Amino acid sequence: MSKKIVLFTLMLGMIIQSTVVANAGTATIENKGEHSYKSVRLLPTIYHSANTDLSDLRIKNDKGEEVPYFINTGYQKEQSESHQYDMELINSFLKNKEFYFDYKLKTALDSDVIATSIVAESNNINFAKSVEIYGSYDNKNWQKIKDDTLYCVDNHIKTTISFAEPQKYTYYRFKLSNNVEQISFGRVYLEYNETQTKTDYFLKEINPDYRVHEQGSNTEITVKGLKNLKLAEIIIISDSMFKRMLVTPLGSKEIYHLTFGSETYQDTTIPMDWQISTEENFVVMIQNNDDAPIKIDDIIVRYYADELIFDGSNSDSFTLEYGASKDKTAPEYDIANYKDLALKQDMDALAFTTIATDEKAEKAIDYKWIFNVVIVVIGVLLGAIILSNVKKTKS
């Protein structure tokens, strides 16, 4: 009897354990291309069944071995902008043994001229001059910008004076403490040089299912299938003519679609600002007041996708497993320590060929409840075994 109980207990534990670690979904990735590094973009179906933080994602090769990866949200690009603005000498004079050179923008522009430096080219050689730089908007009131040095000594030349922060003056003044060498500047011009780092995110667009329900004087729109998506914006498509207040869990906003003659004015976009939807549905409410409800033609959702980067040089195919457990922690792979170098490499963009998600199993299983039941059952059975052995010993 005791052997049957032990056997039953072990089998029950194995069944429950296999149930707990089962994945809610798997997705097959077919390998292709000539590069070692691969990328694959996640799809909404995977987001819906995976953990919100994607901690349960695991990639396996065709041998069932785990493949290290890291999650990439976008690529950084450096954008450089450069402009030059010529200046003309409008005045030079000597005052208290100090020499002044005043310059003005040669061509007037409609907007402010932003400068990150000023360049003063000279035909003179073998000189080094301490210079004070001033700026003015009206050629009357001058503000000191900085002290610096200009020189040309033994082929070492410095003609550029960089500003600590961009300047917008129309007039610039050079002040020299002395000018025994009679230094002059052949060309003076402003420069604007700036390099900005911009991240290109993976913005994707879907047309989700939705339900429209009239509730009193309000139109309730339930947008379906948004769970775990990092939302950029939701767009309401309608040919109706309207100007209404829209209410969402994130706040309220006025939306409108107005046509007058050949001109159309519209703003029906709901900015979501990277909001992650933890629920399957997202509900918005349009306040109609005493007007008739507007006709909703379609809903567009834009979201920011992620991609998985991994070394795929040693397998013909891969399987992405997800949805195993809400308590699963994110893996720590060494590849994450050199992701910046990996992203600079050429890589092949792969795609999911088949996706199998067991939505019913995912929703039906309460892992904590099952675990507690297993502990209780095993405890009862072990107690029965111990009690049975005690009775046999006494007898």
PAKOL-425783 format. One record per residue: x, y, z of N, C-alpha, C in turn; residue in one letter. Coordinates in steps of 0.02 Angstrom, whole numbers, plus 50000, padded with zeros to 5 digits. Example, Ala and Ser with C-alpha at 12.3 -4.5 7.8 and 13.67 -1.06 7.14 Angstrom:
<atoms>
506604971650390506154977550390506604983550390a;506424988850354506844994750357506455000250394s;
</atoms>
This chain:
<atoms>
500424993950000500005000050000500435006350000m;500945006250043501385012050048501765013249984s;501945007849949502305008749886501855012049834k;501215010149834500755013249786500665020649801k;500645022349865500565029349884501175033449863i;501765030649875502385034149856502415035149781v;502235029749744502245030149672501755035349646l;501155035249677500645040149657500875047349671f;501205048249728501455054849746501975057349697t;502435052949680502955054849633502665056549564l;502195052449542501885053749476501495060249476m;501135061549531500775067849536501235073749535l;501785073349571502275078749572502575079949504g;502725074549467503015075249401502525078349352m;501885076349358501375079149313501285086549326i;501235088349390501145095349408501745099449388i;502345096749399502955100349382502985101549307q;502815096449267502825097349195502315102449172s;501745102749209501235107549192501465114649208t;501805115449265502015122049287502545124949240v;503005120849216503545123549175503375123649101v;502765121149083502575121249013502525128348988a;502725129348926502705136048897502005137348868n;501775143448877501135145448847501205145948771a;501805147148746501885147848675502595146348651g;502645144448588503295143448555503255146548486t;503815149048463503845151948396504485149648362a;504415147248301504985144548263505305150148223t;505975150248225506365155148187506805151448138i;506705152448074507125149248023507755153348011e;508325150248017508965153748008509115154747934n;509415160447919509625161847850510145167347852k;510465168547795510965173847792511665171447804g;512135175947795512845174147799513195176947861e;512845181047900513165184147958513045180048021h;513505180748068513455177048131512875179648174s;512825186148179512315189048222511645189448185y;511125187848223510445187748196509995192348239k;509475194848207508975198648243508285196148224s;507815196248271507135194348257506675199048295v;506185201948261505735206848290505135203348322r;504985205148384504425202048420503755204348392l;503265199848393502605201148367502095202048423l;501535205348411501025206348464500815199948497p;500745194448459500535188148488501005185848543t;501645187048533502145185048583502095189548644i;502015196048633501945200648690501345198748733y;500785196748702500175195348739500275189648789h;500665184548770500735178648812501355178848856s;501835183148840502465183548878502355187848940a;502855187748984502845192249042502915199449018n;502655203949059502675211049040503385213449028t;503855211149069504555213149062504955208549016d;504615203748984504925198948937505455194648970l;505395193749036505895189949073505855182449059s;505315180049029505225172849018505445170648948d;505705175148908505915173248840506545169048842l;506535163448806507115159148800507175156848727r;507775157148700507905154748632508275148148637i;508045143048600508365136548598508575135148525k;509155131848517509375129948450509065123248431n;509255120548373508945114348350509145108248391d;509605109048438509795103748484509455104548552k;509055109748559508725110948622509145114648672g;509715117248650510165120848695509965128248697e;510045131348755509865138348763510375142848728e;510115147748691510535152348653510515159248686v;511085161948708511095168648739510855174048691p;510525179148717510265184648677510235190948720y;510115196548688509935202648724509375206148686f;509005210248721508435213748692508665220648669i;508525222248606508705228748579508075232648564n;508045238948587507445243048577507525248148521t;508135249048495508235253848442508965254948427g;509105258448373509785259848352509935267248358y;510525268748384510725275748392511105278148330q;510925284148308511265287148251511505294048271k;512105295748247512375302348260512235306848199e;511915312448212511755317248159512165323548170q;512565325348120512995331248124512705336848083s;512745342848111512505348848076513045354148079e;513195357148022513725362048019513535367847974s;513655374047999513515380147959514075385247971h;514175389547922514645395047928514295401547909q;514445406847947514135413347934514695418647931y;514805421547873515335426547865515155432947902d;515685436247928515615442647962516035447947926m;515855454147935516235459647905516455464547958e;517055467347949517325472147996516955478847988l;516665481348042516305487748039516665493248079i;517155491248120517505496448159518135493348190n;518665497548194519275495648230519555502048261s;519775501548323520015507648356520465505748415f;520835510848438521295510248494521005514148553l;520975511048611520705514248670521085511748732k;521405516548767521785514748827522305509348812n;522655510248756523185505648735522925498648718k;522275497948710521975491548692521645492148623e;521715486948584521485486948515520815483248509f;520355486148471519685483448464519535482148389y;519215476348376518975474748309518245472648316f;517795476348285517085474848289516835471948223d;516455466548229516205463048170515445462348173y;515145462148114514425461248108514285455748057k;513725452248067513525447248018513475450447949l;513795447347900513815450147833513125450047800k;512755444747812512085443947783511575443347838t;511085447647837510555447447888510085441647874a;509905437947925509455432247919508815433447958l;508285429947940507635430847972507635428048043d;508035423048055508045419948122508725421048154s;508755419448219509385420248256509925415748226d;510525418348224511105414348203511425411448265v;511425404848270511705401448327512425399548310i;512885401248354513595399848341513895396048399a;514275390948384514645387148435515375389348439t;515605393348389516295395848389516355401648341s;516905405248347517065410648300517775409448276i;517885410348210518525408948179518815415548153v;519445416948170519785423048147520425421048111a;520395420948045520975418948005521435425047994e;522085423747996522575429247988523145427047944s;523415431747905524005430347864524645431447903n;524595434047963525195435148004525465428448030n;526115428348043526435422348070526835424248132i;527005419048171527405419748231527105424948279n;526515423448301526195427748351525765423548398f;525655426248457525195423248506524865428948542a;524205429348538523845435048565523295432748613k;523295435948673522735435048719522155439348694s;521565436448691520985439848662520395439348709v;520025444848715519385444848749518835445348696e;518325440948702517785440848653517145443448685i;516815448148650516195451048674515655450048620y;515025450348643514465449748596513955455248609g;513585457148556513085462448562512525461248512s;511925463348531511355462948485511255469548447y;511495475148475511355481748445511975485848432d;512575483048442513205486648432513305492348483n;512925492048538512995497048590513145493748658k;512745488848675512825485348739513195478848727n;513785478348759514205472548747514245468048809w;514215461448797514275456548850514895452248837q;515305451548890515915447548881515725440148876k;516025436748827515885429648817516435425348848i;517065426948832517615422948861518295425948845k;518805423548879519505425048864519805419048828d;520245420448780520545414948744521205417348713d;521505412948673522145414648641522125412648568t;522385417048525522495415448455523245415348442l;523475410448403524195410248391524365406648326y;524965408148303525265404648246526015404348260c;526245398848288526935398048310527195391348287v;527725391448246528045385348223527545380248194d;527135382748149526645378548116526075376048162n;526065378348224525505376948269525025382848265h;524445381648239523975387048226523325386048264i;523095391248295522435391248328522075397648309k;521565396848267521175402648244520445402148266t;520265396648299519575395548319519495396548394t;518985400348412518815401348483518125398148494i;518115392748532517495389048545517135392048604s;516475392248599516065394948653515845389348700f;515795390848764515575385848813514855383748799a;514455388248773513765386748753513605390948692e;513135388748650512975392348589512775399648601p;513005404148557512855411248562512415413448504q;512035418948515511565421348464511665428748448k;512255431348461512365438548450512415440148375y;512265446348359512335448848290513015452148280t;513295455048334513945458448332514435454848379y;515065454648358515595451748399516195456348400y;516525456748457517105461248466517705457348490r;518285458748459518925456148482519285461748518f;519525460448578519895465448617520585462648632k;521115466048606521805464048616522155468948662l;522515466348710522845470748759523385474848725s;523705472248673524185476148634524215473148564n;524465477048517524505474548449525125477348415n;525695476148449526335478548423526475475448355v;526265469048347526405465648283525925467748228e;525425471948245524925474248197524575468248164q;524305464048207523935458248184523285460648152i;523115457548096522475458848063522165452148044s;521505452248035521155446048019520855446547949f;521065441947907520835442047837520115439947831g;519915434747868519215432347865519005430447935r;518415432947955518115431148019517415428348006v;517255422748035516595419748024516385415648086y;515735415048091515445410948145515355403848119l;515405399148165515285392148149514755389248195e;514355384848167513895380948208514025373548192y;514295369948241514435362848233514125359148292n;513705354448277513385350648330513245343548306e;513385338848350513245331848336512745329348388t;512175327048364511655324548409511575317048399q;511445313648454511325306448452510565305348453t;510325301948402509615300648396509505293048395k;508985290848431508815283748432508215282548387t;508305277948339507755275948296507425269748327d;506815270648350506455265148380506065261348327y;505865255248343505515251048295504765252248302f;504515257148267503815258948271503415254648222l;502945250748249502535246248209501805248348213k;501415246348164500715248348160500265242248150e;499715242048187499235236548181498525239448179i;498065235448153497355237148154497005232048199n;496965233448263496695228548311495935227948306p;495675222548335494955221948341494715227048393d;494105229348384493835234248432493065233548434y;492785236048488492055235848497491815242848515r;491275244948482490975251548495490315250548531v;490235253748587489635253048628489385259848649h;488745261248633488445267648653488175266948723e;488405271248767488215271048837487975278048858q;487305278948857487035285448872487245290548820g;487555295948842487785301148796488515300248777s;488795294448792489505293048778489575287148729n;490115287348691490305281748648490905278348679t;490825272048698491375268348728491705263948676e;492365264848667492745260948618493225256448656i;493155249948648493595245048679494075242348627t;494705244148633495225241848586495515235448615v;495515230148576495695223548601496415221648582k;496685216948621497335213948603497935218348612g;497955222648663498515227148673498965225148732l;498845219548762499215217648822499965217548810k;500335220848854501065221048856501385224948799n;500995228048756501285232048702501495238848730l;502075241248708502305247948726502005252848676k;501465256048697501055259748651501345266648635l;501315268448571501525275148549500925279648541a;500415277248505499815281248496499245276848470e;498635279148484498035275948458497675281148415i;497485279348355497185284048307496475281748291i;496005286248299495305284848281495185287248210i;494935282848167494785284648098494035285548091i;493835291548069493125293048060493045298548008s;492535297747965492375302947916491845307747942d;491605306548003491105310948031491405317848045s;490985322848047491215329548064491055330748138m;491575331948177491465332348249492035336048283f;491895338048344492385340748390492145338748460k;492465333748488492235330648550492815329948600r;492615328848662493095327348715493155319848723m;493775317448723493905310348731494245309148798l;494015303948834494275302448900494595295448899v;495215294948924495575288648929495835287849000t;496075281849018496375280949085496975285549097p;497255288349043497835292749049497645300049054l;497005301649045496795308549046496305310048990g;496155316348979495675318248928496015322548874s;495695322648816495965326448759495405328048711k;495445333948679494965335748628495175332948561e;494725329448528494855326848461494365330048413i;494565330548349494125333748301494275331448230y;493765331848188493835330648116493355335448083h;493615340848055493215346348029493385347647956l;492885348547914492985349947844492605356247825t;492965361147798492675367347774492935368647704f;492485367847655492685368547586493165362947567g;493745364747543494255359747523494755358447578s;494685361847635495155361147689494885356447743e;495315352047769495135347447822495605348347881t;495325349147940495715349848001495545343948046y;496065340348068495915334548109496485333048158q;496285330448213496745327648263496345322448302d;496425316248283496085310748316496585305848346t;497185308248360497725304048386497765304648462t;497795298948494497865298648567498595296848582i;499015301448605499705299748622499735295348684p;500135289948679500165285148734500835285448772m;501345288448741501975289848776502275283548810d;502345278148771502665272048795502275268448850w;501635270148857501235266748907501185259348891q;501305255048940501245247848930500565245648957i;500175242748913499515240348933499575233648968s;499365233349031499395227049069498765222849059t;498265225749026497645222149013497575220648938e;497155215948922497035214148852496695219948815e;496255223548850495865228848818496035235748845n;495955240648801496065247648820495425251448802f;495135254848851494475257948841494555265548838v;494245268648787494215275848782493475277848776v;493315283848798492635286248799492585292948763m;492125293448715492005299748680491365302748709i;491415308848732490845312248760490455315848704q;489845313448692489435316248638488985321848659n;488875322448725488385327248751487705325948717n;487405330948683486755329848651486805328448577d;487415327748551487505326148480487455318648468d;487325317048405487305309948385488005307048388a;488075300648403488745297548404489075297948336p;489735298448338490115298548275490205291348250i;490315290548186490415283948157491155282248157k;491325276848190492015274648193492155269948135i;492605271848090492765267848032493335262848045d;493805264648087494365260148100494765262848159d;495175258548187495645260348241496345258148220i;496815262648226497525261048213497925261748277i;498335256848291498765257048350499495256648327v;499895261248352500615261048339500965259448405r;501445254948402501805252848462502545252048447y;502945252148500503665251348493503845243948503y;504135240948452504315233848456505035233048481a;505185227048505505865225248525506115219848478d;506765219148475507055213648437507555209948480e;507625203548467508115199448502508725198748458l;509315199948488509945199348452510325193348481i;510575188948438510925182948462511405180448409f;511875176248430512345173148384512015166848357d;511845166948293511485161348264511895157548213g;512545157048224512985154048174513015146448178s;512725143448231512825136248241512175132348243n;511665134648207511035131048207510635132848145s;510255127948119509845129148060509195132648077d;508955131648138508325134748159508345135748235s;507885139948258507855141548329507115141548350f;507015140648414506345140848442506345145848500t;505875150448497505775155148552505235152448598l;505395151448661504915149248710504715155148755e;504085155548772503855161148813503225159148851y;503065162848903502455161548941502505155848989g;503125153849009503205148149054502965149649124a;503125155549150502945157149219502975164649229s;502485167249266502495174449282503055176149330k;503305171249366503825172549416504525171349388d;504585169749324505235168249295505645174649290k;506275174149308506715180049306507085180249240t;507285186249221507635187249158508325183949161a;508545180849108509205177749107509755182949105p;510345181149129510925185549127511455182349083e;511485184749021511965182048973512555186848964y;513125183948948513735187848939513685192348878d;513275190448828513215194448767512965201548782i;512605202348837512345208948855512915213748874a;513485211048895514055215248915514415218348856n;514315215648797514635218648738514105220048683y;513505221848704512965223148656513115228948610k;513465234148635513625239848593514065237848534d;514535233248546514965230848491514565226348444l;514125222248473513725217748432513265221548385a;512985227148409512525230948368512865234448309l;513525235048313513895238148258514055233048202k;513925226648216514075221448167513505220848117q;513675218548057513155216748008512785210648034d;512125210648026511735204948050511165203548003m;510905197448008510345195247966509695196148005d;509195198947972508535199848003508125193547988a;507955189948041507555183848035506825185248051l;506395180348038505685181148051505415174648081a;504855175248116504525169348144504135165948089f;504225159348082503875155548030503225152648057t;503225150048118502615147448149502595149648221t;501985151248244501875153248313501315149048341i;501435145648397500935141548430500855143848502a;500275146748516500135149248584499525145748612t;499605142648670499055139348704498725144248751d;498275148348725497955153448765497535150448822e;497185144848809496765141848860497175139348918k;497735136048903498165133448957498465139148996a;498635144448960498955150148994498475153349043e;497835154049023497355157449066497095152949121k;497065146249108496755141749156497205140049214a;497855139949204498315137549255498475142949305i;498365141549368498585145849423499155142249457d;499775144149441500355140349463500425140249538y;500295145649572500355145749644499855141149677k;499235141049650498725136649678498915129349669w;499175127649609499395120749596499955118849642i;500435123349652500995121849696500765120449767f;500295124549790500045123549858499675116949865n;499285115149813498925108749814499415102949817v;499945103449777500455098149776500755097249845v;500935102749877501235102349944500765099049994i;500125101149991499635098250038499535090850025v;499465088849961499355081749945499945077549966v;500535079949949501135076149968501195075550044i;501035081050079501065080950152500575075950182g;499965075750154499455071050179499665063850166v;499915062650105500115055750088500715053450130l;501195058050140501765056050181501545054850253l;501075058950276500805057850343500465051050350g;500095049150297499755042650298500265036950299a;500805037850261501325032650260501645031850329i;501805037550360502125037350427501645034150477i;501005036050475500515033250522500435025750511l;500435023650447500375016450433500975012650459s;501575015550452502175012150478502175011750554n;501915016950586501885016950659501415011450684v;500835010550650500365005350670500654998450661k;501034997550605501344991150593501874989650647k;502234994850669502754993850719502444991750786t;501894994950804501554993350867501264986250865k;500994984450808500704977750803501244972350801s;
</atoms>
